[in-house]
Each structure stands twice: as structure tokens, then as C-alpha cells.
Amino acid sequence: LGSKARRKVQLKVPRRGSKVRLLEMARKNASVRSRSDGLKLEANEQIATRLGTLLGNGEPVRTIECYDISNIQGTLSVASRVFFEDGEPDTELYRRYRIRTVHGSDDFASMEEVLHRRFRPAEKRDLLPDLVVVDGGKGQLSRAVAVLKKYQLDVIACGLAKDRVRSGEHTTERVYLPGQSQPIDLPEDDPASTLLQ
């Protein structure tokens, strides 16, 4: 500390009074925060592992990019990308893409355009995610898989359907995987489903 401050540093350790109580409160807060952070890291690790198993990869899914196409009455189409790392959003890696080549409301072609722009080889391309999630079912997913194959990228992809299926009293989220005709229905309270949503 002295070398950083470039002067003699004195450390004072209170032995009684309000400063001792303040120091004890700070120690307890740090201990609680440390335990809380540890539990959060453990929960995120379990979710990453569950997602990897669910998607047939076997490896924990740590980084996720999600894509959605929006338009106003069939015009002014834009795509958005959100990014999650270890279950937490990283807003610095969020992106918005204006659709350039697709005219009208064609979500499939728009998704393909955006993914080509994102994944084409480039000097300053962002690091590849473990998982690409596209908003939609088989159509959007097939376009995403085609783009990833074109650029020979080892990235998992899945589609997340907006519509939900009710089975009894439970709401499920539909996750489409490449090469599977039927979606996986995840219970809404499943931590992996919550992260995907």
C-alpha cells in the first residue's frame, strides 16, 4: 500500500466502539455476499450443464446469442440480437440489424440475411457463441442451421416457439432442435426453460 500511495501508510484497527461494530457489519456483509455469489455460480453451472445435455451437446452452454425479427405491418424489418454469458445478459454485445435485402414480411429470409451478416468470415467478427437461439420454429431454425453449415461453424442452434402448449395445468415452452421432427416441451419452471425464455 505504501508503494502505491508513495508515502508511509498507517493501518488502524478499531478495538471498541462504533467503528468495531461497523467493521463487523462489513465483514458479515462480505461473507453473505460471498456465499450468495457462490450459490449463483453453482446454479448457473447447473443450468449450463442442463442446457448442454438437453441440446445433445454434452458440454455446458455458457454463451448464448438470441435472434428475433420484427417489422411494422410488413415493412421496416429489423433484427435484434441479445447475448448471455453464464446466464447473465451482456448488453455491450447486443446488436440491431436493419434488414437490407428482404422486401416485405419474410421472417425466414430476414433471419437468414442477419445470420449471414453475423457469421460470415471477417477480421473483427465477435467470438462465436456456444448456442444460437432463433425466435421461431422449424423454418427459422433450418435457415440458421444452413448458415452455420455454410461457414462450417461448430455452433449449436435451436428454435424457440412463441406459442405455448398447455398440458393440464402446466405451461410448456417449445424448443426445436435440428433433425428432430417434434419439439421438446420444457416445463415453464425448468431453469433451462427460464433462461431460454
N, CA and C atoms as a LAMMPS dump frame, in Angstrom:
ITEM: TIMESTEP
0
ITEM: NUMBER OF ATOMS
591
ITEM: BOX BOUNDS ff ff ff
-5.0000000000000000e+02 5.0000000000000000e+02
-5.0000000000000000e+02 5.0000000000000000e+02
-5.0000000000000000e+02 5.0000000000000000e+02
ITEM: ATOMS id mol type element x y z
1 1 1 N 0.832 -1.205 0
2 1 2 C 0 0 0
3 1 3 C 0.866 1.254 0
4 2 1 N 1.961 1.196 0.765
5 2 2 C 2.859 2.34 0.84
6 2 3 C 3.49 2.646 -0.502
7 3 1 N 3.874 1.582 -1.244
8 3 2 C 4.493 1.829 -2.56
9 3 3 C 3.467 2.394 -3.538
10 4 1 N 2.22 1.967 -3.424
11 4 2 C 1.194 2.516 -4.321
12 4 3 C 0.874 3.969 -3.976
13 5 1 N 0.813 4.264 -2.668
14 5 2 C 0.488 5.624 -2.237
15 5 3 C 1.702 6.547 -2.301
16 6 1 N 2.894 5.949 -2.376
17 6 2 C 4.161 6.691 -2.397
18 6 3 C 4.353 7.54 -1.137
19 7 1 N 3.876 6.977 -0.059
20 7 2 C 4.081 7.6 1.249
21 7 3 C 3.849 6.532 2.309
22 8 1 N 4.207 6.831 3.519
23 8 2 C 4.004 5.879 4.6
24 8 3 C 2.5 5.74 4.864
25 9 1 N 2.055 4.487 4.991
26 9 2 C 0.634 4.225 5.224
27 9 3 C 0.474 3.608 6.608
28 10 1 N -0.506 4.108 7.339
29 10 2 C -0.823 3.545 8.653
30 10 3 C -2.141 2.789 8.56
31 11 1 N -2.162 1.594 9.124
32 11 2 C -3.404 0.83 9.205
33 11 3 C -3.921 0.927 10.631
34 12 1 N -5.153 1.366 10.764
35 12 2 C -5.748 1.491 12.087
36 12 3 C -6.795 0.393 12.246
37 13 1 N -6.708 -0.344 13.318
38 13 2 C -7.658 -1.419 13.598
39 13 3 C -8.43 -1.031 14.858
40 14 1 N -9.72 -0.739 14.704
41 14 2 C -10.503 -0.336 15.883
42 14 3 C -10.672 -1.508 16.855
43 15 1 N -10.664 -1.191 18.155
44 15 2 C -10.767 -2.238 19.177
45 15 3 C -12.077 -2.149 19.954
46 16 1 N -12.74 -1.014 19.897
47 16 2 C -14.008 -0.871 20.62
48 16 3 C -14.815 0.271 20
49 17 1 N -16.087 0.311 20.365
50 17 2 C -16.937 1.405 19.929
51 17 3 C -17.623 1.16 18.588
52 18 1 N -18.129 2.249 18.004
53 18 2 C -18.946 2.16 16.786
54 18 3 C -18.142 1.679 15.572
55 19 1 N -16.846 1.99 15.548
56 19 2 C -16.037 1.564 14.398
57 19 3 C -15.832 0.05 14.385
58 20 1 N -15.754 -0.572 15.553
59 20 2 C -15.654 -2.035 15.627
60 20 3 C -16.949 -2.648 15.112
61 21 1 N -18.104 -2.088 15.515
62 21 2 C -19.399 -2.601 15.049
63 21 3 C -19.535 -2.423 13.535
64 22 1 N -19.042 -1.307 13.012
65 22 2 C -19.087 -1.059 11.569
66 22 3 C -18.215 -2.065 10.817
67 23 1 N -17.031 -2.343 11.359
68 23 2 C -16.127 -3.316 10.742
69 23 3 C -16.74 -4.721 10.761
70 24 1 N -17.388 -5.08 11.869
71 24 2 C -18.024 -6.399 11.978
72 24 3 C -19.193 -6.513 10.987
73 25 1 N -19.964 -5.452 10.844
74 25 2 C -21.075 -5.464 9.888
75 25 3 C -20.544 -5.622 8.454
76 26 1 N -19.454 -4.946 8.118
77 26 2 C -18.85 -5.062 6.786
78 26 3 C -18.355 -6.49 6.55
79 27 1 N -17.752 -7.106 7.589
80 27 2 C -17.28 -8.485 7.459
81 27 3 C -18.444 -9.442 7.218
82 28 1 N -19.548 -9.269 7.974
83 28 2 C -20.723 -10.133 7.8
84 28 3 C -21.325 -9.953 6.397
85 29 1 N -21.431 -8.717 5.947
86 29 2 C -21.975 -8.445 4.6
87 29 3 C -21.125 -9.103 3.521
88 30 1 N -19.801 -9.017 3.678
89 30 2 C -18.9 -9.628 2.696
90 30 3 C -19.066 -11.145 2.694
91 31 1 N -19.238 -11.741 3.88
92 31 2 C -19.413 -13.182 3.99
93 31 3 C -20.723 -13.631 3.323
94 32 1 N -21.809 -12.899 3.592
95 32 2 C -23.109 -13.22 2.984
96 32 3 C -23.031 -13.074 1.464
97 33 1 N -22.398 -12.022 1.002
98 33 2 C -22.276 -11.784 -0.447
99 33 3 C -21.454 -12.889 -1.113
100 34 1 N -20.399 -13.313 -0.438
101 34 2 C -19.554 -14.377 -0.97
102 34 3 C -20.338 -15.676 -1.107
103 35 1 N -21.112 -16.033 -0.074
104 35 2 C -21.941 -17.241 -0.146
105 35 3 C -22.98 -17.121 -1.246
106 36 1 N -23.618 -15.964 -1.348
107 36 2 C -24.647 -15.729 -2.363
108 36 3 C -24.064 -15.851 -3.764
109 37 1 N -22.895 -15.25 -3.981
110 37 2 C -22.245 -15.337 -5.299
111 37 3 C -21.878 -16.775 -5.622
112 38 1 N -21.426 -17.521 -4.608
113 38 2 C -21.076 -18.926 -4.815
114 38 3 C -22.284 -19.751 -5.223
115 39 1 N -23.416 -19.519 -4.564
116 39 2 C -24.65 -20.237 -4.911
117 39 3 C -25.122 -19.881 -6.311
118 40 1 N -24.978 -18.608 -6.678
119 40 2 C -25.388 -18.172 -8.016
120 40 3 C -24.512 -18.83 -9.087
121 41 1 N -23.203 -18.879 -8.85
122 41 2 C -22.301 -19.53 -9.8
123 41 3 C -22.63 -21.014 -9.935
124 42 1 N -22.94 -21.638 -8.815
125 42 2 C -23.292 -23.063 -8.829
126 42 3 C -24.587 -23.289 -9.616
127 43 1 N -25.586 -22.427 -9.407
128 43 2 C -26.851 -22.545 -10.135
129 43 3 C -26.635 -22.328 -11.63
130 44 1 N -25.831 -21.328 -12.002
131 44 2 C -25.55 -21.07 -13.416
132 44 3 C -24.834 -22.252 -14.06
133 45 1 N -23.937 -22.894 -13.322
134 45 2 C -23.222 -24.062 -13.833
135 45 3 C -24.197 -25.21 -14.088
136 46 1 N -25.148 -25.409 -13.164
137 46 2 C -26.139 -26.468 -13.336
138 46 3 C -27.014 -26.208 -14.557
139 47 1 N -27.422 -24.949 -14.758
140 47 2 C -28.252 -24.607 -15.916
141 47 3 C -27.47 -24.805 -17.207
142 48 1 N -26.203 -24.385 -17.223
143 48 2 C -25.364 -24.541 -18.424
144 48 3 C -25.204 -26.015 -18.778
145 49 1 N -25.008 -26.848 -17.768
146 49 2 C -24.87 -28.287 -17.991
147 49 3 C -26.186 -28.888 -18.463
148 50 1 N -27.286 -28.476 -17.856
149 50 2 C -28.626 -28.977 -18.253
150 50 3 C -28.908 -28.61 -19.703
151 51 1 N -28.619 -27.381 -20.091
152 51 2 C -28.84 -26.962 -21.481
153 51 3 C -27.994 -27.792 -22.441
154 52 1 N -26.736 -28.021 -22.089
155 52 2 C -25.868 -28.827 -22.937
156 52 3 C -26.408 -30.235 -23.127
157 53 1 N -26.904 -30.829 -22.043
158 53 2 C -27.484 -32.173 -22.115
159 53 3 C -28.766 -32.161 -22.935
160 54 1 N -29.62 -31.198 -22.671
161 54 2 C -30.897 -31.071 -23.367
162 54 3 C -30.705 -30.931 -24.88
163 55 1 N -29.676 -30.173 -25.273
164 55 2 C -29.44 -29.915 -26.691
165 55 3 C -28.559 -30.975 -27.337
166 56 1 N -28.184 -31.992 -26.573
167 56 2 C -27.428 -33.102 -27.131
168 56 3 C -25.958 -32.824 -27.344
169 57 1 N -25.45 -31.782 -26.721
170 57 2 C -24.056 -31.41 -26.897
171 57 3 C -23.16 -32.062 -25.86
172 58 1 N -23.667 -32.174 -24.651
173 58 2 C -22.868 -32.741 -23.578
174 58 3 C -21.964 -31.735 -22.891
175 59 1 N -21.63 -30.656 -23.569
176 59 2 C -20.792 -29.6 -22.99
177 59 3 C -21.687 -28.509 -22.4
178 60 1 N -21.284 -27.898 -21.292
179 60 2 C -22.084 -26.791 -20.742
180 60 3 C -22.219 -25.642 -21.75
181 61 1 N -23.396 -25.055 -21.797
182 61 2 C -23.665 -23.921 -22.695
183 61 3 C -23.46 -22.646 -21.889
184 62 1 N -22.371 -21.941 -22.17
185 62 2 C -22.033 -20.736 -21.405
186 62 3 C -22.418 -19.442 -22.115
187 63 1 N -22.298 -19.43 -23.44
188 63 2 C -22.614 -18.207 -24.182
189 63 3 C -23.759 -18.482 -25.156
190 64 1 N -24.732 -17.582 -25.16
191 64 2 C -25.931 -17.747 -25.983
192 64 3 C -26.208 -16.452 -26.723
193 65 1 N -26.459 -16.569 -28.033
194 65 2 C -26.946 -15.439 -28.827
195 65 3 C -28.362 -15.765 -29.256
196 66 1 N -29.273 -14.807 -29.088
197 66 2 C -30.671 -14.99 -29.463
198 66 3 C -31.049 -13.955 -30.519
199 67 1 N -31.771 -14.416 -31.549
200 67 2 C -32.151 -13.543 -32.664
201 67 3 C -33.663 -13.508 -32.822
202 68 1 N -34.175 -12.318 -33.124
203 68 2 C -35.614 -12.135 -33.351
204 68 3 C -35.79 -11.127 -34.474
205 69 1 N -36.793 -11.349 -35.316
206 69 2 C -37.127 -10.434 -36.412
207 69 3 C -38.394 -9.69 -36.042
208 70 1 N -38.389 -8.386 -36.261
209 70 2 C -39.574 -7.563 -36.007
210 70 3 C -39.85 -6.698 -37.223
211 71 1 N -41.119 -6.414 -37.453
212 71 2 C -41.475 -5.464 -38.508
213 71 3 C -42.765 -4.754 -38.146
214 72 1 N -42.999 -3.643 -38.819
215 72 2 C -44.215 -2.875 -38.589
216 72 3 C -45.111 -3.07 -39.804
217 73 1 N -46.167 -3.847 -39.63
218 73 2 C -47.124 -4.145 -40.698
219 73 3 C -46.429 -4.555 -41.994
220 74 1 N -45.446 -5.443 -41.877
221 74 2 C -44.773 -5.982 -43.047
222 74 3 C -43.695 -5.096 -43.638
223 75 1 N -43.405 -3.956 -43.024
224 75 2 C -42.355 -3.073 -43.532
225 75 3 C -41.378 -2.753 -42.409
226 76 1 N -40.295 -2.095 -42.75
227 76 2 C -39.275 -1.674 -41.788
228 76 3 C -38.802 -2.831 -40.902
229 77 1 N -38.395 -3.914 -41.538
230 77 2 C -37.94 -5.082 -40.782
231 77 3 C -36.58 -4.825 -40.134
232 78 1 N -36.471 -5.259 -38.905
233 78 2 C -35.201 -5.203 -38.183
234 78 3 C -35.028 -6.508 -37.421
235 79 1 N -33.789 -6.824 -37.133
236 79 2 C -33.497 -7.988 -36.307
237 79 3 C -32.757 -7.502 -35.078
238 80 1 N -32.939 -8.221 -34
239 80 2 C -32.188 -7.881 -32.796
240 80 3 C -31.468 -9.127 -32.298
241 81 1 N -30.336 -8.884 -31.692
242 81 2 C -29.553 -9.958 -31.089
243 81 3 C -29.315 -9.581 -29.634
244 82 1 N -29.565 -10.528 -28.762
245 82 2 C -29.193 -10.362 -27.358
246 82 3 C -28.165 -11.435 -27.026
247 83 1 N -27.359 -11.162 -26.042
248 83 2 C -26.239 -12.05 -25.714
249 83 3 C -26.235 -12.334 -24.223
250 84 1 N -26.069 -13.609 -23.881
251 84 2 C -25.979 -14.016 -22.485
252 84 3 C -24.697 -14.802 -22.271
253 85 1 N -24.042 -14.533 -21.152
254 85 2 C -22.866 -15.308 -20.762
255 85 3 C -23.064 -15.772 -19.33
256 86 1 N -22.961 -17.074 -19.131
257 86 2 C -23.184 -17.682 -17.817
258 86 3 C -24.496 -17.219 -17.195
259 87 1 N -25.535 -17.179 -18.02
260 87 2 C -26.873 -16.858 -17.535
261 87 3 C -27.15 -15.39 -17.318
262 88 1 N -26.187 -14.518 -17.613
263 88 2 C -26.359 -13.073 -17.394
264 88 3 C -26.304 -12.329 -18.729
265 89 1 N -27.187 -11.355 -18.93
266 89 2 C -27.135 -10.584 -20.181
267 89 3 C -25.886 -9.709 -20.246
268 90 1 N -25.3 -9.617 -21.44
269 90 2 C -24.162 -8.729 -21.69
270 90 3 C -24.623 -7.716 -22.729
271 91 1 N -25.119 -6.588 -22.263
272 91 2 C -25.738 -5.608 -23.16
273 91 3 C -24.751 -4.977 -24.135
274 92 1 N -23.46 -5.043 -23.822
275 92 2 C -22.474 -4.491 -24.758
276 92 3 C -22.407 -5.308 -26.049
277 93 1 N -22.873 -6.546 -26.002
278 93 2 C -22.877 -7.394 -27.193
279 93 3 C -24.256 -7.499 -27.835
280 94 1 N -25.199 -6.695 -27.381
281 94 2 C -26.496 -6.62 -28.053
282 94 3 C -26.285 -5.91 -29.389
283 95 1 N -27.03 -6.317 -30.402
284 95 2 C -26.939 -5.685 -31.729
285 95 3 C -28.323 -5.549 -32.335
286 96 1 N -28.441 -4.583 -33.23
287 96 2 C -29.654 -4.41 -34.03
288 96 3 C -29.219 -4.39 -35.486
289 97 1 N -29.935 -5.104 -36.325
290 97 2 C -29.616 -5.176 -37.751
291 97 3 C -30.81 -4.678 -38.556
292 98 1 N -30.566 -3.751 -39.451
293 98 2 C -31.608 -3.342 -40.382
294 98 3 C -31.599 -4.335 -41.534
295 99 1 N -32.757 -4.858 -41.88
296 99 2 C -32.85 -5.823 -42.977
297 99 3 C -32.692 -5.063 -44.287
298 100 1 N -31.716 -5.496 -45.106
299 100 2 C -31.372 -4.749 -46.322
300 100 3 C -31.916 -5.376 -47.599
301 101 1 N -31.893 -6.7 -47.685
302 101 2 C -32.173 -7.344 -48.976
303 101 3 C -33.565 -7.938 -49.089
304 102 1 N -34.27 -8.071 -47.981
305 102 2 C -35.592 -8.715 -47.997
306 102 3 C -36.661 -7.637 -48.012
307 103 1 N -37.589 -7.755 -48.949
308 103 2 C -38.693 -6.799 -49.036
309 103 3 C -39.963 -7.487 -48.55
310 104 1 N -40.743 -6.788 -47.778
311 104 2 C -41.963 -7.377 -47.231
312 104 3 C -41.676 -8.125 -45.948
313 105 1 N -42.667 -8.896 -45.531
314 105 2 C -42.584 -9.598 -44.254
315 105 3 C -42.222 -11.058 -44.488
316 106 1 N -40.936 -11.348 -44.605
317 106 2 C -40.455 -12.717 -44.787
318 106 3 C -39.45 -12.995 -43.67
319 107 1 N -39.967 -13.517 -42.546
320 107 2 C -39.111 -13.756 -41.373
321 107 3 C -37.993 -14.749 -41.665
322 108 1 N -38.277 -15.767 -42.502
323 108 2 C -37.269 -16.776 -42.794
324 108 3 C -36.081 -16.161 -43.532
325 109 1 N -36.361 -15.422 -44.609
326 109 2 C -35.294 -14.796 -45.394
327 109 3 C -34.576 -13.725 -44.57
328 110 1 N -35.323 -12.995 -43.758
329 110 2 C -34.71 -11.966 -42.908
330 110 3 C -33.753 -12.59 -41.9
331 111 1 N -34.159 -13.704 -41.299
332 111 2 C -33.305 -14.399 -40.341
333 111 3 C -32.026 -14.868 -41.042
334 112 1 N -32.184 -15.402 -42.247
335 112 2 C -31.023 -15.885 -42.992
336 112 3 C -30.059 -14.737 -43.306
337 113 1 N -30.603 -13.586 -43.731
338 113 2 C -29.742 -12.435 -44.035
339 113 3 C -28.929 -12.005 -42.818
340 114 1 N -29.598 -11.888 -41.688
341 114 2 C -28.928 -11.43 -40.471
342 114 3 C -27.844 -12.415 -40.034
343 115 1 N -28.146 -13.694 -40.098
344 115 2 C -27.165 -14.686 -39.668
345 115 3 C -25.978 -14.75 -40.623
346 116 1 N -26.228 -14.527 -41.923
347 116 2 C -25.1 -14.437 -42.862
348 116 3 C -24.205 -13.255 -42.488
349 117 1 N -24.809 -12.134 -42.193
350 117 2 C -24.022 -10.95 -41.83
351 117 3 C -23.26 -11.178 -40.527
352 118 1 N -23.869 -11.869 -39.59
353 118 2 C -23.22 -12.107 -38.294
354 118 3 C -22.072 -13.114 -38.388
355 119 1 N -22.275 -14.2 -39.144
356 119 2 C -21.321 -15.3 -39.095
357 119 3 C -20.36 -15.383 -40.272
358 120 1 N -20.511 -14.526 -41.274
359 120 2 C -19.563 -14.597 -42.39
360 120 3 C -18.155 -14.31 -41.864
361 121 1 N -17.153 -14.904 -42.502
362 121 2 C -15.782 -14.658 -42.036
363 121 3 C -15.424 -13.171 -42.131
364 122 1 N -14.854 -12.663 -41.087
365 122 2 C -14.442 -11.262 -41.061
366 122 3 C -13.338 -11.107 -40.033
367 123 1 N -12.505 -10.082 -40.239
368 123 2 C -11.395 -9.849 -39.311
369 123 3 C -11.873 -9.58 -37.897
370 124 1 N -12.92 -8.762 -37.774
371 124 2 C -13.356 -8.335 -36.452
372 124 3 C -14.681 -8.977 -36.042
373 125 1 N -14.9 -10.215 -36.445
374 125 2 C -16.131 -10.905 -36.08
375 125 3 C -16.11 -11.178 -34.575
376 126 1 N -17.252 -10.977 -33.92
377 126 2 C -17.357 -11.294 -32.489
378 126 3 C -17.063 -12.769 -32.278
379 127 1 N -16.641 -13.117 -31.074
380 127 2 C -16.388 -14.522 -30.75
381 127 3 C -17.661 -15.341 -30.942
382 128 1 N -17.493 -16.598 -31.308
383 128 2 C -18.647 -17.455 -31.562
384 128 3 C -19.292 -17.881 -30.246
385 129 1 N -20.625 -17.943 -30.223
386 129 2 C -21.318 -18.415 -29.025
387 129 3 C -21.347 -19.939 -28.992
388 130 1 N -21.733 -20.487 -27.847
389 130 2 C -21.949 -21.926 -27.743
390 130 3 C -23.293 -22.308 -28.372
391 131 1 N -24.264 -21.394 -28.294
392 131 2 C -25.626 -21.679 -28.74
393 131 3 C -26.217 -20.471 -29.442
394 132 1 N -26.888 -20.725 -30.57
395 132 2 C -27.67 -19.703 -31.259
396 132 3 C -29.139 -20.076 -31.117
397 133 1 N -29.935 -19.176 -30.561
398 133 2 C -31.376 -19.384 -30.408
399 133 3 C -32.08 -18.442 -31.371
400 134 1 N -32.944 -19.01 -32.219
401 134 2 C -33.73 -18.173 -33.119
402 134 3 C -35.173 -18.199 -32.645
403 135 1 N -35.821 -17.055 -32.735
404 135 2 C -37.218 -16.955 -32.344
405 135 3 C -38.056 -17.56 -33.458
406 136 1 N -38.669 -18.697 -33.195
407 136 2 C -39.5 -19.354 -34.193
408 136 3 C -39.278 -20.851 -34.191
409 137 1 N -39.956 -21.503 -35.102
410 137 2 C -39.917 -22.96 -35.156
411 137 3 C -38.979 -23.498 -36.201
412 138 1 N -39.449 -24.54 -36.901
413 138 2 C -38.598 -25.281 -37.838
414 138 3 C -38.069 -24.424 -38.977
415 139 1 N -38.885 -23.517 -39.512
416 139 2 C -38.462 -22.7 -40.662
417 139 3 C -37.271 -21.814 -40.341
418 140 1 N -37.376 -21.045 -39.256
419 140 2 C -36.273 -20.174 -38.855
420 140 3 C -35.045 -20.993 -38.481
421 141 1 N -35.268 -22.12 -37.787
422 141 2 C -34.153 -22.961 -37.367
423 141 3 C -33.426 -23.546 -38.571
424 142 1 N -34.154 -23.988 -39.58
425 142 2 C -33.494 -24.582 -40.75
426 142 3 C -32.628 -23.552 -41.467
427 143 1 N -33.076 -22.299 -41.515
428 143 2 C -32.257 -21.237 -42.123
429 143 3 C -30.997 -21.001 -41.299
430 144 1 N -31.131 -21 -39.978
431 144 2 C -29.967 -20.789 -39.105
432 144 3 C -28.95 -21.918 -39.273
433 145 1 N -29.429 -23.144 -39.294
434 145 2 C -28.539 -24.3 -39.444
435 145 3 C -27.814 -24.241 -40.791
436 146 1 N -28.534 -23.852 -41.848
437 146 2 C -27.916 -23.757 -43.178
438 146 3 C -26.772 -22.741 -43.189
439 147 1 N -26.966 -21.609 -42.534
440 147 2 C -25.916 -20.578 -42.479
441 147 3 C -24.711 -21.097 -41.689
442 148 1 N -24.954 -21.719 -40.549
443 148 2 C -23.852 -22.244 -39.736
444 148 3 C -23.072 -23.317 -40.493
445 149 1 N -23.788 -24.162 -41.234
446 149 2 C -23.109 -25.194 -42.035
447 149 3 C -22.3 -24.57 -43.161
448 150 1 N -22.859 -23.538 -43.8
449 150 2 C -22.157 -22.886 -44.912
450 150 3 C -20.783 -22.39 -44.476
451 151 1 N -20.714 -21.816 -43.283
452 151 2 C -19.454 -21.278 -42.789
453 151 3 C -18.688 -22.278 -41.932
454 152 1 N -19.171 -23.526 -41.902
455 152 2 C -18.516 -24.624 -41.197
456 152 3 C -18.233 -24.28 -39.734
457 153 1 N -19.255 -23.772 -39.066
458 153 2 C -19.113 -23.356 -37.677
459 153 3 C -19.675 -24.425 -36.748
460 154 1 N -18.943 -24.73 -35.718
461 154 2 C -19.35 -25.727 -34.736
462 154 3 C -20.126 -25.03 -33.618
463 155 1 N -21.357 -24.627 -33.952
464 155 2 C -22.213 -23.913 -33.009
465 155 3 C -23.564 -24.624 -32.987
466 156 1 N -24.097 -24.86 -31.813
467 156 2 C -25.416 -25.485 -31.68
468 156 3 C -26.471 -24.425 -31.981
469 157 1 N -27.595 -24.851 -32.553
470 157 2 C -28.711 -23.928 -32.811
471 157 3 C -30.004 -24.583 -32.349
472 158 1 N -30.939 -23.754 -31.934
473 158 2 C -32.278 -24.242 -31.61
474 158 3 C -33.275 -23.136 -31.904
475 159 1 N -34.517 -23.526 -32.093
476 159 2 C -35.604 -22.57 -32.289
477 159 3 C -36.483 -22.578 -31.063
478 160 1 N -36.958 -21.412 -30.685
479 160 2 C -37.82 -21.287 -29.514
480 160 3 C -39.151 -20.725 -29.989
481 161 1 N -40.195 -21.566 -29.91
482 161 2 C -41.505 -21.159 -30.418
483 161 3 C -42.155 -20.165 -29.472
484 162 1 N -42.828 -19.186 -30.066
485 162 2 C -43.544 -18.199 -29.253
486 162 3 C -44.807 -18.8 -28.65
487 163 1 N -45.474 -19.662 -29.425
488 163 2 C -46.705 -20.249 -28.906
489 163 3 C -46.374 -21.275 -27.842
490 164 1 N -47.225 -21.344 -26.87
491 164 2 C -47.018 -22.286 -25.781
492 164 3 C -48.121 -23.325 -25.811
493 165 1 N -47.796 -24.512 -25.375
494 165 2 C -48.749 -25.61 -25.368
495 165 3 C -49.137 -25.888 -23.93
496 166 1 N -50.416 -25.976 -23.675
497 166 2 C -50.879 -26.255 -22.319
498 166 3 C -51.14 -27.749 -22.175
499 167 1 N -50.515 -28.344 -21.199
500 167 2 C -50.756 -29.756 -20.911
501 167 3 C -51.228 -29.83 -19.465
502 168 1 N -52.5 -29.969 -19.305
503 168 2 C -53.069 -29.923 -17.953
504 168 3 C -52.991 -28.509 -17.434
505 169 1 N -52.342 -28.345 -16.292
506 169 2 C -52.213 -27.014 -15.708
507 169 3 C -50.844 -26.409 -15.958
508 170 1 N -49.93 -27.164 -16.589
509 170 2 C -48.56 -26.676 -16.782
510 170 3 C -48.408 -26.035 -18.155
511 171 1 N -47.695 -24.939 -18.198
512 171 2 C -47.362 -24.31 -19.464
513 171 3 C -45.984 -24.805 -19.88
514 172 1 N -45.833 -25.149 -21.144
515 172 2 C -44.536 -25.611 -21.618
516 172 3 C -44.045 -24.728 -22.743
517 173 1 N -42.742 -24.652 -22.87
518 173 2 C -42.091 -23.875 -23.936
519 173 3 C -41.594 -24.868 -24.974
520 174 1 N -41.784 -24.558 -26.263
521 174 2 C -41.406 -25.494 -27.315
522 174 3 C -40.031 -25.135 -27.856
523 175 1 N -39.111 -26.099 -27.752
524 175 2 C -37.739 -25.923 -28.234
525 175 3 C -37.542 -26.869 -29.41
526 176 1 N -37.215 -26.302 -30.576
527 176 2 C -36.987 -27.101 -31.78
528 176 3 C -35.496 -27.32 -31.964
529 177 1 N -35.127 -28.573 -32.247
530 177 2 C -33.728 -28.93 -32.468
531 177 3 C -33.548 -29.408 -33.906
532 178 1 N -32.383 -29.177 -34.499
533 178 2 C -32.141 -29.633 -35.868
534 178 3 C -32.286 -31.148 -35.98
535 179 1 N -32.942 -31.59 -37.048
536 179 2 C -33.068 -33.02 -37.313
537 179 3 C -34.112 -33.734 -36.484
538 180 1 N -34.853 -33.009 -35.655
539 180 2 C -35.907 -33.64 -34.861
540 180 3 C -37.251 -33.077 -35.287
541 181 1 N -38.18 -33.988 -35.59
542 181 2 C -39.481 -33.535 -36.089
543 181 3 C -40.347 -32.946 -34.985
544 182 1 N -40.209 -33.459 -33.778
545 182 2 C -41.033 -32.973 -32.671
546 182 3 C -40.208 -32.079 -31.743
547 183 1 N -40.81 -30.989 -31.29
548 183 2 C -40.081 -30.12 -30.356
549 183 3 C -40.006 -30.744 -28.972
550 184 1 N -39.1 -30.23 -28.193
551 184 2 C -39.004 -30.605 -26.786
552 184 3 C -39.878 -29.618 -26.026
553 185 1 N -40.774 -30.125 -25.226
554 185 2 C -41.622 -29.262 -24.409
555 185 3 C -41.018 -29.15 -23.021
556 186 1 N -40.517 -27.973 -22.708
557 186 2 C -39.906 -27.751 -21.394
558 186 3 C -40.924 -27.154 -20.442
559 187 1 N -41.022 -27.671 -19.227
560 187 2 C -41.889 -27.032 -18.234
561 187 3 C -41.425 -25.594 -17.996
562 188 1 N -42.371 -24.709 -17.799
563 188 2 C -42.051 -23.289 -17.656
564 188 3 C -41.136 -23.022 -16.466
565 189 1 N -41.24 -23.855 -15.413
566 189 2 C -40.431 -23.615 -14.214
567 189 3 C -39.062 -24.295 -14.283
568 190 1 N -38.754 -24.979 -15.363
569 190 2 C -37.429 -25.569 -15.562
570 190 3 C -36.416 -24.437 -15.713
571 191 1 N -35.313 -24.436 -14.954
572 191 2 C -34.335 -23.341 -15.052
573 191 3 C -33.785 -23.136 -16.48
574 192 1 N -33.607 -24.223 -17.23
575 192 2 C -33.13 -24.097 -18.616
576 192 3 C -34.171 -23.37 -19.464
577 193 1 N -35.445 -23.685 -19.245
578 193 2 C -36.518 -23.016 -19.97
579 193 3 C -36.574 -21.54 -19.618
580 194 1 N -36.408 -21.242 -18.334
581 194 2 C -36.44 -19.85 -17.882
582 194 3 C -35.334 -19.05 -18.559
583 195 1 N -34.14 -19.614 -18.648
584 195 2 C -33.026 -18.919 -19.308
585 195 3 C -33.33 -18.712 -20.792
586 196 1 N -33.829 -19.737 -21.471
587 196 2 C -34.148 -19.598 -22.893
588 196 3 C -35.22 -18.537 -23.117
589 197 1 N -36.22 -18.515 -22.252
590 197 2 C -37.276 -17.505 -22.388
591 197 3 C -36.726 -16.114 -22.198
